[in-house]
Amino acid sequence: MRVVSDANLPIGVFDSGMGGLTVLAALQRQLPTEDFIYLGDTARLPYGTKSAETVVRYARQAAGALVQRGIKALVVACNTASATALDALAQEFAPLSVFGVVEPGAAAACAVADASGVTVLATESTIAGGAYQRALLRGQPTLRVLGRPCPLWVTLAEQGSVASTLSDAILLVGVSGITRSPVSATSPSTLLLGCTHFPVFRDALQRLLGDGVRVIDSAQTAASTVAAALTEHGLASAHGGKTVFLATDGVARFQRVGAVFMGGSLDSLANVELVDI
């Protein structure tokens, strides 16, 4: 961890849109006395269909907007940006500590995976880039790893459509043939949600796939990683608890749909600032 010495500064969190709110919610649960600034780049989502060069440019701009406001750590709560831009951000904004979600998610999946392996579901860019596959194989070199892009899931989540017959059908298409089921009994029994939008479907996926499949997301593990690093370096705050929300477009929709990702009420997103980055 590269140390910024002021423990009273907030933690910066950004995502291409609202999916990173699942990571923010996990951070808030584990670090209830920390302040946060969350930026959703809703004007330019999704990142997952963009080129690597574009993702790096967008990530630098989003991170820069948070750094300008003063933060003690940066959490890249976007799997695509974590997979593509993490090293560039760490280099550009050193000595600020930059945390991603790929490595913690892979570690959590490796910890529970059996011989059948792991299926990674993510955006097109994340799957094509292979970041999760590499991270999983670093943890278990002989692990069987499958991957499939599920671009419709991001749109579905951003619309707040997480519990319907239509969403169930789209989820089942996404996992068809690559995850353990009565008709594919040899497929991996561990499902890694490699996009921060996807945890909103976790309960539905568990219901649809049954107890024989473990559904893992990176939000909780990423939050634990940040919490441990702050404590280790004496940067944990005991006097915060506030969160500032920023969005680059669609404030009203951010407030409405964001509550789904936060697992709470609209009150928690009552004040969202429109910003241009």
Secondary structure by P-SEA (a helix, b strand, c coil): ccccccccbbbbbbcccccaaaaaaaaaaacccccbbbbbcccccccccccaaaaaaaaaaaaaaaaaacccbbbccccccccccaaaaaaaaccbbbbbcaaaaaaaaaacccccbbbbbbcaaaaaaaaaaaaaaaacccbbbbbbbcaaaaaaaaacccccaaaaaaaaaaaccccccccccccccbbbccccccccaaaaaaaaacccbbbbbaaaaaaaaaaaaaaaacccccccbbbbbbbcccaaaaaaaaaaaaccccccccbbbbbcc
